[in-house]
Amino acid sequence: MNLAIWIVQGLLAVMMAGAGLFKLVTPHAQLVTKMPWARSWPEPRIKLLGAAEALGAAGLILPGLLHLLPILTPVAAIALVILMAGAVKTHLDRKESPAPALVPLLLASVVVLGRLVLVPWV
């Protein structure tokens, strides 16, 4: 079970790091062509979202690898659940498919359940 949760954490971390870093390094003008919702968000808010996603990805992996404050992994996963729930709402409000946000939301939920209930590190 621990290995399965590690796999989910790794997959989610790759997804979130990629999405976060993309938002951090891509200019706003280019983001709006790839993500229609970005038109209604100011650039600093998108950069903050990207930083939160990238930090969430680090929080999924680093505490377990470093054996340092492992409670941070489920905390990071909870933060990602909240971020992705907001993303689902944003997509639904815009009458878009929420699927791109539902997948990481479900994966983050699995990590929360796994690290707090099934195979806790603390």
Secondary structure, DSSP 8 states (H G I E B T S, - for coil): -HHHHHHHHHHHHHHHHHHHHHHHHS-HHHHHHH-GGGGGS-HHHHHHHHHHHHHHHHHHHHHHHHTS-TTHHHHHHHHHHHHHHHHHHHHHHTT---HHHHHHHHHHHHHHHIIIIIS---
